[in-house]
Amino acid sequence: MHDLTRAEIARYSRHLVLAEVGWEGQAALKRARVAVVGTGGLGSPVALYLAAAGVGTLGLIDFDVVDVTNLQRQVLFGSADVGREKVAAAAARLQDANPHVGIEPHPVRLTSANALEILGAYDVVVDGTDNFPTRYLVNDACVLLGRPYVYGSVLRFEGQVSVFDARTGPCYRCLFREPPPPGLVPGCAEGGVLGVLPGIIGSVQALETIKVILGKPDTLAGRIVVFDALRFRWRELRLRKHPECPVCGAQPSITKLIDYDVFCGLAPAVPDEPDPAAIPEVTPAELKQRLDAGEPVTIVDVRAPLEWELANLARYGARHIPLEQVAERAHELDPRAEIVLYCRSGVRSAAAARQLRSLGFPHVWNLQGGIVRWAHDVDRDVAAY
């Protein structure tokens, strides 16, 4: 027998008249516990629609605070939320959307140390993040826990959605066994994203999550759909379980969670030992001090042309060489000079610095935190984005 209250019956009446949902389906939604990893562009529509649908408990996992740049696409938040913890602001909004839903905020970074404990308390995990270490962490944790993982990603005008469940089909590693080299695939902050796109992809993630909870057979498990927003085209690709997958294959080599920053090339394997290939960094304050002292420093911006137009350090003598042109235009730089490279946050400029080092430029530095930290620490007239 269902356990819906009179108020819930009224609220979910449009579900109850659907034979495919009905009393039992709505009761299953009420009993369900769903973890939403990230409450940003994808997590916002996911959490809103799951709360509205009556999913009984939503766990929100996010360590960040609301920034004004989030408001273009993260529809959980408003201008009054800027500066608040995302999970706190999201919890308040979701409780207002549906007071019958329980919200469990986790204002922490998901790591190998806490992922199994946190995600193990939920039936389904939805990934709304935008970085590779967390995607691999969520996938591996879900495989080890035996939980379905509803995947989504967005960048510029393209989005992807799938359902990975290693108990019956492929996992994320079956499709993407290895992460791309650091800096090769930009995040939304560097590459941009059309504001409405996460709403579309996140809504599909919410749809697939509801279907998983209801036990519907025709989910996106074993399939991935790719959406081109500019041309409004959907493409579907069939996926299959890889027999040699390192985490869900016949003889898995990964049987516990690993260091995913190291796996994705974002940290040295042995952080206590010096890495001879490491690129030295200079903070914005240190660079400004050197410039004020009149030291000869060559500053190179390796971002895309549109980013250069948004904000740059031209007033400090910076020149613009996009990352993809660094190798072919290296002859424009003096290999004897002290060169400081910067991008938005420091990832792409580190990649550019490694290129220059390999081409015989020994005095190359990476600006720590990129132009965002420069705008915060040195010159607030430079626009942060």
C-alpha positions as CSV (number, residue, x, y, z in Angstrom):
1,M,0.0,0.0,0.0
2,H,1.2,3.5,-0.8
3,D,2.3,5.8,2.0
4,L,1.4,9.2,0.4
5,T,-0.2,11.9,2.5
6,R,-3.3,13.8,1.4
7,A,-1.0,16.8,0.6
8,E,1.3,14.7,-1.4
9,I,-1.6,13.1,-3.3
10,A,-2.8,16.6,-4.4
11,R,0.8,17.7,-5.3
12,Y,1.6,14.6,-7.4
13,S,-1.8,14.1,-8.9
14,R,-0.5,14.5,-12.5
15,H,1.9,11.6,-11.8
16,L,-0.7,9.5,-10.1
17,V,-3.0,9.4,-13.2
18,L,-0.1,8.1,-15.3
19,A,-0.3,4.4,-15.5
20,E,3.4,4.2,-15.9
21,V,3.9,6.0,-12.5
22,G,0.7,5.6,-10.5
23,W,0.6,5.0,-6.7
24,E,3.4,2.5,-6.6
25,G,5.7,4.6,-8.7
26,Q,5.1,7.7,-6.7
27,A,5.7,5.8,-3.5
28,A,9.0,4.5,-5.0
29,L,10.0,8.0,-5.8
30,K,9.2,9.0,-2.2
31,R,11.4,6.2,-0.8
32,A,14.3,6.9,-3.2
33,R,17.5,8.5,-2.0
34,V,19.5,10.3,-4.8
35,A,22.9,12.0,-4.5
36,V,23.5,15.0,-6.7
37,V,27.2,15.7,-7.0
38,G,27.6,19.3,-7.9
39,T,24.8,21.9,-7.7
40,G,25.9,24.0,-10.6
41,G,24.7,24.2,-14.2
42,L,23.7,20.5,-14.4
43,G,22.9,20.0,-10.7
44,S,20.5,22.9,-10.6
45,P,17.8,21.5,-13.0
46,V,18.5,17.9,-11.8
47,A,17.8,18.9,-8.2
48,L,14.8,21.1,-9.0
49,Y,13.0,18.5,-11.1
50,L,13.8,15.6,-8.8
51,A,12.5,17.6,-5.8
52,A,9.4,18.6,-7.7
53,A,8.8,15.0,-8.8
54,G,8.8,13.9,-5.1
55,V,12.1,12.1,-4.8
56,G,12.1,11.5,-1.0
57,T,15.7,12.4,-0.1
58,L,18.2,14.5,-2.1
59,G,21.9,14.6,-1.0
60,L,23.6,17.7,-2.3
61,I,27.4,17.5,-2.5
62,D,29.3,20.7,-3.3
63,F,32.0,22.6,-1.5
64,D,31.7,25.9,-3.5
65,V,30.0,29.2,-2.9
66,V,27.7,31.0,-5.3
67,D,29.5,33.4,-7.6
68,V,28.0,36.0,-9.9
69,T,29.3,34.2,-12.9
70,N,27.1,31.2,-11.9
71,L,23.8,33.0,-12.4
72,Q,23.9,32.8,-16.2
73,R,23.0,29.1,-16.0
74,Q,22.7,27.8,-12.4
75,V,19.0,28.4,-11.9
76,L,18.9,27.2,-8.3
77,F,20.4,30.5,-7.3
78,G,19.6,34.2,-7.4
79,S,21.5,37.4,-6.9
80,A,20.8,37.4,-3.2
81,D,22.7,34.1,-2.9
82,V,26.1,35.4,-4.1
83,G,28.6,34.5,-1.5
84,R,26.5,31.8,0.2
85,E,27.4,28.1,0.4
86,K,25.9,26.5,-2.7
87,V,24.4,23.6,-0.7
88,A,22.8,25.9,1.8
89,A,21.3,28.2,-0.9
90,A,20.2,25.1,-2.9
91,A,18.6,23.4,0.2
92,A,16.5,26.5,0.9
93,R,15.3,26.8,-2.7
94,L,14.5,23.1,-2.9
95,Q,12.6,23.1,0.4
96,D,10.5,26.0,-0.9
97,A,9.9,24.1,-4.2
98,N,8.7,21.0,-2.2
99,P,8.6,20.9,1.6
100,H,7.8,17.1,1.5
101,V,11.4,16.3,0.2
102,G,14.3,15.8,2.6
103,I,17.5,17.6,1.8
104,E,20.9,16.4,3.0
105,P,23.6,19.0,2.4
106,H,27.2,17.9,2.2
107,P,29.3,21.1,2.0
108,V,32.5,19.1,1.2
109,R,34.7,18.2,-1.7
110,L,34.1,14.6,-2.8
111,T,37.4,12.7,-2.5
112,S,38.6,9.2,-2.4
113,A,38.6,9.4,1.4
114,N,34.8,10.2,1.7
115,A,33.2,9.1,-1.6
116,L,32.2,5.6,-0.6
117,E,30.8,6.7,2.7
118,I,28.8,9.6,1.2
119,L,27.6,8.0,-2.0
120,G,26.9,4.6,-0.3
121,A,24.0,6.2,1.6
122,Y,22.1,6.8,-1.7
123,D,20.4,4.6,-4.3
124,V,21.3,6.6,-7.4
125,V,24.1,9.0,-8.1
126,V,23.8,11.9,-10.5
127,D,27.0,13.7,-11.6
128,G,26.7,17.4,-12.3
129,T,30.4,18.2,-12.2
130,D,32.6,19.6,-14.9
131,N,36.0,18.0,-14.2
132,F,37.6,14.7,-15.0
133,P,39.0,13.7,-11.6
134,T,35.5,13.8,-10.1
135,R,33.9,12.0,-13.0
136,Y,36.3,9.1,-12.7
137,L,36.0,9.2,-8.9
138,V,32.2,9.0,-9.1
139,N,32.3,6.3,-11.7
140,D,34.7,4.1,-9.7
141,A,32.8,4.6,-6.5
142,C,29.5,3.7,-8.1
143,V,31.0,0.5,-9.6
144,L,32.4,-0.5,-6.2
145,L,29.1,0.3,-4.5
146,G,26.9,-1.2,-7.1
147,R,25.0,2.0,-7.8
148,P,23.7,3.4,-11.1
149,Y,25.5,6.6,-12.2
150,V,23.6,9.2,-14.3
151,Y,26.2,11.0,-16.3
152,G,26.0,14.4,-18.0
153,S,28.4,16.9,-19.4
154,V,28.2,20.2,-21.2
155,L,30.7,22.5,-23.0
156,R,30.0,25.4,-25.4
157,F,27.0,24.2,-27.4
158,E,27.2,20.4,-26.9
159,G,26.0,18.1,-24.2
160,Q,26.1,14.4,-23.4
161,V,23.9,12.1,-21.2
162,S,24.1,8.5,-20.3
163,V,23.4,6.0,-17.6
164,F,26.3,3.9,-16.4
165,D,25.5,0.8,-14.3
166,A,28.3,-1.8,-14.2
167,R,26.0,-4.4,-12.8
168,T,24.2,-4.7,-16.1
169,G,26.2,-2.8,-18.7
170,P,29.2,-0.5,-19.3
171,C,30.7,2.0,-16.9
172,Y,32.2,5.4,-17.7
173,R,35.7,3.8,-18.0
174,C,34.4,1.4,-20.7
175,L,33.9,4.5,-22.8
176,F,36.7,6.8,-21.6
177,R,39.4,4.5,-20.3
178,E,42.0,7.3,-19.9
179,P,41.4,11.0,-19.2
180,P,42.7,13.5,-21.8
181,P,46.0,15.3,-21.1
182,P,45.6,18.2,-18.7
183,G,44.6,21.4,-20.5
184,L,43.5,19.7,-23.7
185,V,39.7,19.9,-22.9
186,P,38.8,23.2,-21.4
187,G,36.2,23.5,-18.6
188,C,33.1,25.7,-19.0
189,A,35.0,28.6,-17.4
190,E,37.6,28.5,-20.2
191,G,35.6,27.2,-23.1
192,G,32.2,28.8,-22.3
193,V,28.8,27.3,-22.3
194,L,25.4,28.5,-23.6
195,G,23.4,29.2,-20.5
196,V,20.3,27.2,-21.5
197,L,22.3,24.1,-22.4
198,P,22.8,22.8,-18.9
199,G,19.1,23.1,-18.4
200,I,18.4,20.8,-21.3
201,I,21.0,18.2,-20.4
202,G,20.2,18.4,-16.7
203,S,16.5,17.9,-17.4
204,V,17.4,14.7,-19.3
205,Q,19.5,13.5,-16.4
206,A,16.5,14.1,-14.1
207,L,14.3,12.2,-16.5
208,E,16.7,9.2,-16.6
209,T,17.1,9.2,-12.8
210,I,13.3,9.0,-12.4
211,K,13.2,6.1,-14.9
212,V,15.9,4.3,-13.0
213,I,13.9,4.7,-9.8
214,L,10.7,3.6,-11.4
215,G,12.5,0.5,-12.8
216,K,11.7,1.4,-16.4
217,P,13.7,-0.8,-18.8
218,D,14.4,1.7,-21.6
219,T,16.9,4.0,-19.9
220,L,20.1,5.3,-21.5
221,A,22.1,2.4,-20.0
222,G,24.2,1.1,-22.8
223,R,23.7,4.3,-24.8
224,I,25.0,7.8,-24.9
225,V,23.2,10.7,-26.5
226,V,25.0,13.8,-27.8
227,F,23.1,17.0,-28.3
228,D,24.3,19.8,-30.6
229,A,22.4,22.9,-29.5
230,L,23.4,25.1,-32.4
231,R,22.0,22.7,-35.0
232,F,19.4,21.1,-32.7
233,R,20.6,17.6,-33.5
234,W,20.6,14.6,-31.2
235,R,22.9,11.7,-31.9
236,E,22.8,8.3,-30.2
237,L,25.7,5.9,-29.8
238,R,25.5,2.4,-28.6
239,L,27.9,1.4,-25.8
240,R,29.0,-2.0,-24.6
241,K,30.9,-3.3,-21.6
242,H,34.6,-3.5,-22.2
243,P,35.9,-6.9,-21.0
244,E,39.2,-5.4,-20.1
245,C,37.8,-2.3,-18.3
246,P,40.2,-1.7,-15.3
247,V,37.3,-1.2,-12.9
248,C,34.3,-3.3,-14.1
249,G,36.0,-5.8,-16.4
250,A,36.4,-9.5,-15.9
251,Q,39.7,-9.0,-14.0
252,P,39.6,-5.4,-12.6
253,S,42.9,-3.8,-11.6
254,I,41.2,-1.1,-9.7
255,T,39.5,-2.5,-6.6
256,K,39.7,0.6,-4.4
257,L,39.5,4.3,-5.0
258,I,42.8,5.9,-6.1
259,D,44.2,9.5,-6.3
260,Y,42.2,10.9,-9.2
261,D,44.2,14.2,-9.4
262,V,47.3,12.1,-10.0
263,F,45.4,9.8,-12.4
264,C,44.3,12.8,-14.5
265,G,47.8,14.4,-14.5
266,L,46.9,17.3,-12.2
267,A,49.3,16.3,-9.4
268,P,52.6,14.5,-9.2
269,A,52.5,10.9,-8.2
270,V,54.8,11.5,-5.2
271,P,54.1,15.0,-4.0
272,D,56.8,15.0,-1.4
273,E,59.6,14.5,-3.9
274,P,60.6,17.3,-6.3
275,D,59.4,16.9,-9.9
276,P,62.2,17.9,-12.3
277,A,59.5,18.5,-15.0
278,A,57.4,20.7,-12.7
279,I,56.8,24.3,-14.0
280,P,57.7,26.9,-11.4
281,E,54.9,29.3,-10.5
282,V,54.8,33.0,-9.6
283,T,51.9,34.6,-7.7
284,P,50.3,37.7,-9.1
285,A,51.6,39.8,-6.2
286,E,55.1,38.5,-6.9
287,L,54.9,39.3,-10.6
288,K,53.5,42.8,-9.9
289,Q,56.4,43.4,-7.5
290,R,58.9,42.4,-10.2
291,L,57.2,44.6,-12.8
292,D,57.2,47.6,-10.4
293,A,60.9,47.0,-9.8
294,G,61.5,47.3,-13.5
295,E,62.6,43.7,-14.1
296,P,62.5,42.6,-17.7
297,V,59.7,40.0,-17.8
298,T,57.9,38.8,-20.9
299,I,54.2,38.1,-20.2
300,V,52.3,35.9,-22.6
301,D,48.5,35.3,-22.6
302,V,47.7,31.9,-24.0
303,R,43.9,32.1,-23.9
304,A,41.5,32.2,-26.8
305,P,41.0,35.5,-28.7
306,L,37.6,36.1,-27.2
307,E,39.0,35.7,-23.7
308,W,41.7,38.2,-24.5
309,E,39.0,40.7,-25.6
310,L,37.1,40.1,-22.3
311,A,40.1,40.9,-20.1
312,N,43.9,41.0,-20.5
313,L,47.1,42.3,-19.0
314,A,48.1,44.4,-22.1
315,R,48.6,47.4,-19.8
316,Y,51.4,45.4,-18.1
317,G,53.0,44.6,-21.5
318,A,51.3,41.2,-22.1
319,R,51.3,39.8,-25.6
320,H,48.8,37.3,-26.9
321,I,49.7,33.9,-28.3
322,P,46.8,31.3,-28.0
323,L,47.8,27.9,-26.6
324,E,47.3,26.1,-30.0
325,Q,49.8,28.5,-31.6
326,V,52.5,28.4,-28.9
327,A,54.7,25.9,-30.7
328,E,54.6,27.5,-34.1
329,R,55.1,31.0,-32.8
330,A,57.8,30.1,-30.2
331,H,60.3,31.9,-32.5
332,E,58.7,35.2,-31.5
333,L,60.0,34.8,-28.0
334,D,63.5,35.1,-26.7
335,P,64.7,31.8,-25.1
336,R,67.0,33.8,-22.8
337,A,64.1,35.9,-21.4
338,E,62.2,35.4,-18.2
339,I,58.7,34.4,-19.5
340,V,55.5,34.3,-17.5
341,L,52.5,32.7,-19.1
342,Y,48.9,33.0,-17.9
343,C,45.4,31.8,-18.8
344,R,42.2,32.1,-16.9
345,S,43.2,29.9,-14.0
346,G,46.6,28.4,-14.7
347,V,45.9,25.0,-16.4
348,R,46.4,26.0,-20.0
349,S,49.3,28.2,-19.3
350,A,51.0,25.3,-17.5
351,A,50.6,23.2,-20.6
352,A,52.0,26.0,-22.7
353,A,55.0,26.3,-20.3
354,R,55.7,22.6,-20.8
355,Q,55.7,23.1,-24.5
356,L,58.2,26.0,-24.3
357,R,60.4,24.1,-21.9
358,S,60.5,21.2,-24.4
359,L,61.5,23.7,-27.1
360,G,64.5,25.0,-25.2
361,F,63.1,27.8,-23.1
362,P,64.6,27.3,-19.6
363,H,63.2,30.4,-17.9
364,V,59.5,29.9,-18.0
365,W,57.0,30.6,-15.2
366,N,53.3,29.9,-14.8
367,L,51.1,32.7,-13.2
368,Q,49.5,31.0,-10.3
369,G,45.7,31.3,-10.4
370,G,45.8,33.0,-13.8
371,I,44.0,36.3,-14.6
372,V,41.3,35.5,-12.1
373,R,43.7,35.6,-9.2
374,W,45.4,38.7,-10.7
375,A,42.0,40.5,-10.8
376,H,41.4,39.5,-7.1
377,D,44.9,40.1,-5.7
378,V,46.4,42.9,-7.8
379,D,44.1,44.8,-10.1
380,R,40.3,44.8,-9.6
381,D,39.9,46.9,-12.8
382,V,40.7,43.7,-14.7
383,A,37.4,41.9,-15.3
384,A,37.1,38.4,-13.7
385,Y,35.0,35.9,-15.6
